[in-house]
Amino acid sequence: MTSNNPETVRGTCSFCGETVTGRQAIIHYETAGGEPGVWAECPGCGKIVDPTNA
């Protein structure tokens, strides 16, 4: 399970490259493989993204 700390970096926006933190998280989920995931609103461009770790 991932940290619930709102300052935890979740990844980057696939559209604009902005850093996405737990503060922007909208939906937390678990993949079929048991890995945690999150959908979040990018603070830079406002799009809903699945943050990627680059």
PDB file of N, CA, C, O and CB in Angstrom:
ATOM      1  N   MET A   1       0.847  -1.185   0.000  1.00  0.00           N
ATOM      2  CA  MET A   1       0.000   0.000   0.000  1.00  0.00           C
ATOM      3  C   MET A   1       0.880   1.231   0.000  1.00  0.00           C
ATOM      4  O   MET A   1       1.921   1.253   0.657  1.00  0.00           O
ATOM      5  CB  MET A   1      -0.957   0.008   1.215  1.00  0.00           C
ATOM      6  N   THR A   2       0.475   2.247  -0.726  1.00  0.00           N
ATOM      7  CA  THR A   2       1.242   3.486  -0.799  1.00  0.00           C
ATOM      8  C   THR A   2       0.922   4.384   0.383  1.00  0.00           C
ATOM      9  O   THR A   2      -0.107   4.236   1.042  1.00  0.00           O
ATOM     10  CB  THR A   2       0.959   4.220  -2.113  1.00  0.00           C
ATOM     11  N   SER A   3       1.819   5.308   0.632  1.00  0.00           N
ATOM     12  CA  SER A   3       1.648   6.258   1.723  1.00  0.00           C
ATOM     13  C   SER A   3       0.456   7.180   1.464  1.00  0.00           C
ATOM     14  O   SER A   3       0.184   7.549   0.322  1.00  0.00           O
ATOM     15  CB  SER A   3       2.925   7.082   1.916  1.00  0.00           C
ATOM     16  N   ASN A   4      -0.252   7.548   2.539  1.00  0.00           N
ATOM     17  CA  ASN A   4      -1.374   8.485   2.425  1.00  0.00           C
ATOM     18  C   ASN A   4      -0.930   9.929   2.616  1.00  0.00           C
ATOM     19  O   ASN A   4      -1.766  10.831   2.651  1.00  0.00           O
ATOM     20  CB  ASN A   4      -2.450   8.142   3.443  1.00  0.00           C
ATOM     21  N   ASN A   5       0.376  10.159   2.741  1.00  0.00           N
ATOM     22  CA  ASN A   5       0.910  11.500   2.909  1.00  0.00           C
ATOM     23  C   ASN A   5       0.613  12.316   1.648  1.00  0.00           C
ATOM     24  O   ASN A   5       0.990  11.899   0.553  1.00  0.00           O
ATOM     25  CB  ASN A   5       2.439  11.458   3.199  1.00  0.00           C
ATOM     26  N   PRO A   6      -0.055  13.469   1.775  1.00  0.00           N
ATOM     27  CA  PRO A   6      -0.403  14.261   0.592  1.00  0.00           C
ATOM     28  C   PRO A   6       0.808  14.816  -0.150  1.00  0.00           C
ATOM     29  O   PRO A   6       0.674  15.240  -1.298  1.00  0.00           O
ATOM     30  CB  PRO A   6      -1.295  15.395   0.992  1.00  0.00           C
ATOM     31  N   GLU A   7       1.971  14.825   0.464  1.00  0.00           N
ATOM     32  CA  GLU A   7       3.170  15.357  -0.186  1.00  0.00           C
ATOM     33  C   GLU A   7       3.967  14.273  -0.912  1.00  0.00           C
ATOM     34  O   GLU A   7       4.965  14.584  -1.561  1.00  0.00           O
ATOM     35  CB  GLU A   7       4.055  16.039   0.840  1.00  0.00           C
ATOM     36  N   THR A   8       3.549  13.010  -0.817  1.00  0.00           N
ATOM     37  CA  THR A   8       4.241  11.918  -1.494  1.00  0.00           C
ATOM     38  C   THR A   8       4.139  12.112  -3.004  1.00  0.00           C
ATOM     39  O   THR A   8       3.041  12.284  -3.534  1.00  0.00           O
ATOM     40  CB  THR A   8       3.653  10.543  -1.076  1.00  0.00           C
ATOM     41  N   VAL A   9       5.263  12.086  -3.692  1.00  0.00           N
ATOM     42  CA  VAL A   9       5.268  12.216  -5.152  1.00  0.00           C
ATOM     43  C   VAL A   9       4.738  10.923  -5.752  1.00  0.00           C
ATOM     44  O   VAL A   9       5.253   9.840  -5.477  1.00  0.00           O
ATOM     45  CB  VAL A   9       6.704  12.535  -5.692  1.00  0.00           C
ATOM     46  N   ARG A  10       3.696  11.048  -6.580  1.00  0.00           N
ATOM     47  CA  ARG A  10       3.076   9.893  -7.239  1.00  0.00           C
ATOM     48  C   ARG A  10       3.649   9.654  -8.616  1.00  0.00           C
ATOM     49  O   ARG A  10       3.537   8.553  -9.156  1.00  0.00           O
ATOM     50  CB  ARG A  10       1.580  10.084  -7.340  1.00  0.00           C
ATOM     51  N   GLY A  11       4.264  10.678  -9.195  1.00  0.00           N
ATOM     52  CA  GLY A  11       4.842  10.563 -10.529  1.00  0.00           C
ATOM     53  C   GLY A  11       4.740  11.878 -11.259  1.00  0.00           C
ATOM     54  O   GLY A  11       4.646  12.942 -10.646  1.00  0.00           O
ATOM     55  N   THR A  12       4.759  11.794 -12.589  1.00  0.00           N
ATOM     56  CA  THR A  12       4.667  12.991 -13.405  1.00  0.00           C
ATOM     57  C   THR A  12       3.507  12.886 -14.382  1.00  0.00           C
ATOM     58  O   THR A  12       3.062  11.791 -14.727  1.00  0.00           O
ATOM     59  CB  THR A  12       5.975  13.230 -14.155  1.00  0.00           C
ATOM     60  N   CYS A  13       3.033  14.027 -14.815  1.00  0.00           N
ATOM     61  CA  CYS A  13       1.941  14.105 -15.780  1.00  0.00           C
ATOM     62  C   CYS A  13       2.456  13.678 -17.154  1.00  0.00           C
ATOM     63  O   CYS A  13       3.505  14.142 -17.602  1.00  0.00           O
ATOM     64  CB  CYS A  13       1.344  15.543 -15.832  1.00  0.00           C
ATOM     65  N   SER A  14       1.713  12.795 -17.817  1.00  0.00           N
ATOM     66  CA  SER A  14       2.128  12.328 -19.141  1.00  0.00           C
ATOM     67  C   SER A  14       1.876  13.386 -20.220  1.00  0.00           C
ATOM     68  O   SER A  14       2.335  13.226 -21.351  1.00  0.00           O
ATOM     69  CB  SER A  14       1.390  11.036 -19.497  1.00  0.00           C
ATOM     70  N   PHE A  15       1.167  14.447 -19.898  1.00  0.00           N
ATOM     71  CA  PHE A  15       0.894  15.511 -20.863  1.00  0.00           C
ATOM     72  C   PHE A  15       1.909  16.652 -20.766  1.00  0.00           C
ATOM     73  O   PHE A  15       2.473  17.077 -21.775  1.00  0.00           O
ATOM     74  CB  PHE A  15      -0.511  16.055 -20.654  1.00  0.00           C
ATOM     75  N   CYS A  16       2.138  17.147 -19.538  1.00  0.00           N
ATOM     76  CA  CYS A  16       2.990  18.333 -19.397  1.00  0.00           C
ATOM     77  C   CYS A  16       4.264  18.101 -18.575  1.00  0.00           C
ATOM     78  O   CYS A  16       5.128  18.976 -18.528  1.00  0.00           O
ATOM     79  CB  CYS A  16       2.198  19.436 -18.766  1.00  0.00           C
ATOM     80  N   GLY A  17       4.393  16.938 -17.926  1.00  0.00           N
ATOM     81  CA  GLY A  17       5.600  16.633 -17.168  1.00  0.00           C
ATOM     82  C   GLY A  17       5.630  17.169 -15.746  1.00  0.00           C
ATOM     83  O   GLY A  17       6.623  16.984 -15.042  1.00  0.00           O
ATOM     84  N   GLU A  18       4.562  17.831 -15.306  1.00  0.00           N
ATOM     85  CA  GLU A  18       4.476  18.392 -13.951  1.00  0.00           C
ATOM     86  C   GLU A  18       4.505  17.261 -12.920  1.00  0.00           C
ATOM     87  O   GLU A  18       3.992  16.172 -13.177  1.00  0.00           O
ATOM     88  CB  GLU A  18       3.181  19.247 -13.785  1.00  0.00           C
ATOM     89  N   THR A  19       5.102  17.517 -11.762  1.00  0.00           N
ATOM     90  CA  THR A  19       5.110  16.548 -10.666  1.00  0.00           C
ATOM     91  C   THR A  19       3.718  16.462 -10.053  1.00  0.00           C
ATOM     92  O   THR A  19       3.090  17.483  -9.773  1.00  0.00           O
ATOM     93  CB  THR A  19       6.159  16.934  -9.589  1.00  0.00           C
ATOM     94  N   VAL A  20       3.240  15.238  -9.848  1.00  0.00           N
ATOM     95  CA  VAL A  20       1.927  14.992  -9.260  1.00  0.00           C
ATOM     96  C   VAL A  20       2.141  14.354  -7.891  1.00  0.00           C
ATOM     97  O   VAL A  20       2.841  13.348  -7.778  1.00  0.00           O
ATOM     98  CB  VAL A  20       1.041  14.078 -10.184  1.00  0.00           C
ATOM     99  N   THR A  21       1.544  14.932  -6.859  1.00  0.00           N
ATOM    100  CA  THR A  21       1.672  14.406  -5.495  1.00  0.00           C
ATOM    101  C   THR A  21       0.350  13.788  -5.040  1.00  0.00           C
ATOM    102  O   THR A  21      -0.658  13.849  -5.743  1.00  0.00           O
ATOM    103  CB  THR A  21       2.108  15.526  -4.516  1.00  0.00           C
ATOM    104  N   GLY A  22       0.380  13.207  -3.873  1.00  0.00           N
ATOM    105  CA  GLY A  22      -0.816  12.610  -3.295  1.00  0.00           C
ATOM    106  C   GLY A  22      -1.929  13.616  -3.077  1.00  0.00           C
ATOM    107  O   GLY A  22      -3.099  13.240  -3.007  1.00  0.00           O
ATOM    108  N   ARG A  23      -1.583  14.878  -2.970  1.00  0.00           N
ATOM    109  CA  ARG A  23      -2.584  15.937  -2.767  1.00  0.00           C
ATOM    110  C   ARG A  23      -3.547  16.020  -3.953  1.00  0.00           C
ATOM    111  O   ARG A  23      -4.710  16.385  -3.778  1.00  0.00           O
ATOM    112  CB  ARG A  23      -1.889  17.299  -2.557  1.00  0.00           C
ATOM    113  N   GLN A  24      -3.077  15.686  -5.150  1.00  0.00           N
ATOM    114  CA  GLN A  24      -3.910  15.756  -6.346  1.00  0.00           C
ATOM    115  C   GLN A  24      -4.668  14.454  -6.629  1.00  0.00           C
ATOM    116  O   GLN A  24      -5.441  14.391  -7.585  1.00  0.00           O
ATOM    117  CB  GLN A  24      -3.055  16.110  -7.535  1.00  0.00           C
ATOM    118  N   ALA A  25      -4.460  13.420  -5.816  1.00  0.00           N
ATOM    119  CA  ALA A  25      -5.092  12.117  -6.053  1.00  0.00           C
ATOM    120  C   ALA A  25      -6.612  12.223  -6.000  1.00  0.00           C
ATOM    121  O   ALA A  25      -7.174  12.875  -5.120  1.00  0.00           O
ATOM    122  CB  ALA A  25      -4.603  11.090  -5.025  1.00  0.00           C
ATOM    123  N   ILE A  26      -7.262  11.569  -6.957  1.00  0.00           N
ATOM    124  CA  ILE A  26      -8.715  11.531  -7.013  1.00  0.00           C
ATOM    125  C   ILE A  26      -9.210  10.120  -6.692  1.00  0.00           C
ATOM    126  O   ILE A  26     -10.127   9.942  -5.891  1.00  0.00           O
ATOM    127  CB  ILE A  26      -9.221  11.985  -8.402  1.00  0.00           C
ATOM    128  N   ILE A  27      -8.588   9.118  -7.330  1.00  0.00           N
ATOM    129  CA  ILE A  27      -8.996   7.721  -7.150  1.00  0.00           C
ATOM    130  C   ILE A  27      -7.765   6.862  -6.876  1.00  0.00           C
ATOM    131  O   ILE A  27      -6.786   6.913  -7.619  1.00  0.00           O
ATOM    132  CB  ILE A  27      -9.760   7.197  -8.403  1.00  0.00           C
ATOM    133  N   HIS A  28      -7.822   6.081  -5.811  1.00  0.00           N
ATOM    134  CA  HIS A  28      -6.798   5.083  -5.511  1.00  0.00           C
ATOM    135  C   HIS A  28      -7.371   3.725  -5.904  1.00  0.00           C
ATOM    136  O   HIS A  28      -8.539   3.441  -5.640  1.00  0.00           O
ATOM    137  CB  HIS A  28      -6.371   5.115  -3.985  1.00  0.00           C
ATOM    138  N   TYR A  29      -6.551   2.890  -6.534  1.00  0.00           N
ATOM    139  CA  TYR A  29      -7.027   1.566  -6.938  1.00  0.00           C
ATOM    140  C   TYR A  29      -5.902   0.553  -6.836  1.00  0.00           C
ATOM    141  O   TYR A  29      -4.744   0.906  -6.609  1.00  0.00           O
ATOM    142  CB  TYR A  29      -7.590   1.598  -8.372  1.00  0.00           C
ATOM    143  N   GLU A  30      -6.260  -0.705  -7.007  1.00  0.00           N
ATOM    144  CA  GLU A  30      -5.292  -1.789  -7.019  1.00  0.00           C
ATOM    145  C   GLU A  30      -5.434  -2.536  -8.333  1.00  0.00           C
ATOM    146  O   GLU A  30      -6.545  -2.889  -8.731  1.00  0.00           O
ATOM    147  CB  GLU A  30      -5.491  -2.743  -5.804  1.00  0.00           C
ATOM    148  N   THR A  31      -4.317  -2.781  -9.011  1.00  0.00           N
ATOM    149  CA  THR A  31      -4.352  -3.487 -10.291  1.00  0.00           C
ATOM    150  C   THR A  31      -4.635  -4.968 -10.063  1.00  0.00           C
ATOM    151  O   THR A  31      -4.601  -5.452  -8.932  1.00  0.00           O
ATOM    152  CB  THR A  31      -3.021  -3.302 -11.054  1.00  0.00           C
ATOM    153  N   ALA A  32      -4.912  -5.674 -11.145  1.00  0.00           N
ATOM    154  CA  ALA A  32      -5.157  -7.116 -11.060  1.00  0.00           C
ATOM    155  C   ALA A  32      -3.944  -7.838 -10.487  1.00  0.00           C
ATOM    156  O   ALA A  32      -4.081  -8.896  -9.873  1.00  0.00           O
ATOM    157  CB  ALA A  32      -5.505  -7.685 -12.445  1.00  0.00           C
ATOM    158  N   GLY A  33      -2.752  -7.267 -10.688  1.00  0.00           N
ATOM    159  CA  GLY A  33      -1.521  -7.849 -10.162  1.00  0.00           C
ATOM    160  C   GLY A  33      -1.232  -7.458  -8.724  1.00  0.00           C
ATOM    161  O   GLY A  33      -0.205  -7.849  -8.171  1.00  0.00           O
ATOM    162  N   GLY A  34      -2.139  -6.678  -8.102  1.00  0.00           N
ATOM    163  CA  GLY A  34      -1.971  -6.283  -6.705  1.00  0.00           C
ATOM    164  C   GLY A  34      -1.166  -5.018  -6.492  1.00  0.00           C
ATOM    165  O   GLY A  34      -0.906  -4.636  -5.351  1.00  0.00           O
ATOM    166  N   GLU A  35      -0.767  -4.358  -7.576  1.00  0.00           N
ATOM    167  CA  GLU A  35      -0.001  -3.118  -7.453  1.00  0.00           C
ATOM    168  C   GLU A  35      -0.943  -1.938  -7.228  1.00  0.00           C
ATOM    169  O   GLU A  35      -2.020  -1.888  -7.823  1.00  0.00           O
ATOM    170  CB  GLU A  35       0.866  -2.884  -8.712  1.00  0.00           C
ATOM    171  N   PRO A  36      -0.548  -0.979  -6.367  1.00  0.00           N
ATOM    172  CA  PRO A  36      -1.388   0.201  -6.160  1.00  0.00           C
ATOM    173  C   PRO A  36      -1.295   1.148  -7.346  1.00  0.00           C
ATOM    174  O   PRO A  36      -0.268   1.209  -8.021  1.00  0.00           O
ATOM    175  CB  PRO A  36      -0.986   0.930  -4.872  1.00  0.00           C
ATOM    176  N   GLY A  37      -2.360   1.878  -7.593  1.00  0.00           N
ATOM    177  CA  GLY A  37      -2.396   2.870  -8.650  1.00  0.00           C
ATOM    178  C   GLY A  37      -3.197   4.070  -8.203  1.00  0.00           C
ATOM    179  O   GLY A  37      -3.885   4.025  -7.183  1.00  0.00           O
ATOM    180  N   VAL A  38      -3.108   5.138  -8.963  1.00  0.00           N
ATOM    181  CA  VAL A  38      -3.839   6.354  -8.623  1.00  0.00           C
ATOM    182  C   VAL A  38      -4.158   7.131  -9.898  1.00  0.00           C
ATOM    183  O   VAL A  38      -3.355   7.168 -10.830  1.00  0.00           O
ATOM    184  CB  VAL A  38      -3.026   7.231  -7.635  1.00  0.00           C
ATOM    185  N   TRP A  39      -5.308   7.734  -9.928  1.00  0.00           N
ATOM    186  CA  TRP A  39      -5.679   8.720 -10.942  1.00  0.00           C
ATOM    187  C   TRP A  39      -5.682  10.050 -10.212  1.00  0.00           C
ATOM    188  O   TRP A  39      -6.183  10.148  -9.092  1.00  0.00           O
ATOM    189  CB  TRP A  39      -7.092   8.401 -11.628  1.00  0.00           C
ATOM    190  N   ALA A  40      -5.124  11.075 -10.846  1.00  0.00           N
ATOM    191  CA  ALA A  40      -4.983  12.361 -10.178  1.00  0.00           C
ATOM    192  C   ALA A  40      -5.188  13.511 -11.164  1.00  0.00           C
ATOM    193  O   ALA A  40      -5.069  13.339 -12.377  1.00  0.00           O
ATOM    194  CB  ALA A  40      -3.605  12.469  -9.513  1.00  0.00           C
ATOM    195  N   GLU A  41      -5.497  14.682 -10.614  1.00  0.00           N
ATOM    196  CA  GLU A  41      -5.606  15.885 -11.430  1.00  0.00           C
ATOM    197  C   GLU A  41      -4.247  16.578 -11.444  1.00  0.00           C
ATOM    198  O   GLU A  41      -3.708  16.924 -10.393  1.00  0.00           O
ATOM    199  CB  GLU A  41      -6.721  16.840 -10.889  1.00  0.00           C
ATOM    200  N   CYS A  42      -3.702  16.775 -12.631  1.00  0.00           N
ATOM    201  CA  CYS A  42      -2.394  17.426 -12.751  1.00  0.00           C
ATOM    202  C   CYS A  42      -2.491  18.873 -12.282  1.00  0.00           C
ATOM    203  O   CYS A  42      -3.386  19.600 -12.713  1.00  0.00           O
ATOM    204  CB  CYS A  42      -1.877  17.363 -14.212  1.00  0.00           C
ATOM    205  N   PRO A  43      -1.577  19.304 -11.400  1.00  0.00           N
ATOM    206  CA  PRO A  43      -1.614  20.697 -10.942  1.00  0.00           C
ATOM    207  C   PRO A  43      -1.142  21.678 -12.008  1.00  0.00           C
ATOM    208  O   PRO A  43      -1.369  22.882 -11.882  1.00  0.00           O
ATOM    209  CB  PRO A  43      -0.762  20.855  -9.701  1.00  0.00           C
ATOM    210  N   GLY A  44      -0.488  21.180 -13.058  1.00  0.00           N
ATOM    211  CA  GLY A  44       0.017  22.060 -14.107  1.00  0.00           C
ATOM    212  C   GLY A  44      -0.994  22.318 -15.211  1.00  0.00           C
ATOM    213  O   GLY A  44      -1.276  23.468 -15.546  1.00  0.00           O
ATOM    214  N   CYS A  45      -1.549  21.227 -15.786  1.00  0.00           N
ATOM    215  CA  CYS A  45      -2.437  21.399 -16.932  1.00  0.00           C
ATOM    216  C   CYS A  45      -3.896  21.079 -16.620  1.00  0.00           C
ATOM    217  O   CYS A  45      -4.773  21.354 -17.439  1.00  0.00           O
ATOM    218  CB  CYS A  45      -1.971  20.533 -18.062  1.00  0.00           C
ATOM    219  N   GLY A  46      -4.172  20.497 -15.436  1.00  0.00           N
ATOM    220  CA  GLY A  46      -5.541  20.231 -15.029  1.00  0.00           C
ATOM    221  C   GLY A  46      -6.145  18.961 -15.592  1.00  0.00           C
ATOM    222  O   GLY A  46      -7.303  18.658 -15.304  1.00  0.00           O
ATOM    223  N   LYS A  47      -5.391  18.203 -16.391  1.00  0.00           N
ATOM    224  CA  LYS A  47      -5.909  16.964 -16.960  1.00  0.00           C
ATOM    225  C   LYS A  47      -5.890  15.849 -15.915  1.00  0.00           C
ATOM    226  O   LYS A  47      -5.078  15.863 -14.990  1.00  0.00           O
ATOM    227  CB  LYS A  47      -5.089  16.553 -18.200  1.00  0.00           C
ATOM    228  N   ILE A  48      -6.792  14.890 -16.075  1.00  0.00           N
ATOM    229  CA  ILE A  48      -6.817  13.719 -15.196  1.00  0.00           C
ATOM    230  C   ILE A  48      -5.838  12.713 -15.775  1.00  0.00           C
ATOM    231  O   ILE A  48      -5.946  12.326 -16.938  1.00  0.00           O
ATOM    232  CB  ILE A  48      -8.271  13.105 -15.066  1.00  0.00           C
ATOM    233  N   VAL A  49      -4.871  12.287 -14.948  1.00  0.00           N
ATOM    234  CA  VAL A  49      -3.799  11.417 -15.423  1.00  0.00           C
ATOM    235  C   VAL A  49      -3.551  10.244 -14.482  1.00  0.00           C
ATOM    236  O   VAL A  49      -3.918  10.264 -13.308  1.00  0.00           O
ATOM    237  CB  VAL A  49      -2.521  12.213 -15.595  1.00  0.00           C
ATOM    238  N   ASP A  50      -2.920   9.229 -15.042  1.00  0.00           N
ATOM    239  CA  ASP A  50      -2.349   8.114 -14.272  1.00  0.00           C
ATOM    240  C   ASP A  50      -0.859   8.447 -14.213  1.00  0.00           C
ATOM    241  O   ASP A  50      -0.121   8.129 -15.145  1.00  0.00           O
ATOM    242  CB  ASP A  50      -2.643   6.651 -14.947  1.00  0.00           C
ATOM    243  N   PRO A  51      -0.404   9.089 -13.120  1.00  0.00           N
ATOM    244  CA  PRO A  51       0.984   9.577 -13.062  1.00  0.00           C
ATOM    245  C   PRO A  51       1.990   8.463 -13.336  1.00  0.00           C
ATOM    246  O   PRO A  51       1.820   7.332 -12.883  1.00  0.00           O
ATOM    247  CB  PRO A  51       1.268  10.200 -11.693  1.00  0.00           C
ATOM    248  N   THR A  52       3.030   8.798 -14.079  1.00  0.00           N
ATOM    249  CA  THR A  52       4.088   7.845 -14.387  1.00  0.00           C
ATOM    250  C   THR A  52       5.352   8.225 -13.625  1.00  0.00           C
ATOM    251  O   THR A  52       5.612   9.403 -13.382  1.00  0.00           O
ATOM    252  CB  THR A  52       4.361   7.795 -15.911  1.00  0.00           C
ATOM    253  N   ASN A  53       6.110   7.245 -13.262  1.00  0.00           N
ATOM    254  CA  ASN A  53       7.391   7.494 -12.605  1.00  0.00           C
ATOM    255  C   ASN A  53       8.478   7.438 -13.668  1.00  0.00           C
ATOM    256  O   ASN A  53       8.740   6.386 -14.250  1.00  0.00           O
ATOM    257  CB  ASN A  53       7.664   6.456 -11.457  1.00  0.00           C
ATOM    258  N   ALA A  54       9.099   8.570 -13.910  1.00  0.00           N
ATOM    259  CA  ALA A  54      10.129   8.641 -14.943  1.00  0.00           C
ATOM    260  C   ALA A  54      11.511   8.513 -14.324  1.00  0.00           C
ATOM    261  O   ALA A  54      12.513   8.550 -15.038  1.00  0.00           O
ATOM    262  CB  ALA A  54      10.018   9.955 -15.731  1.00  0.00           C
TER     263      ALA A  54
END
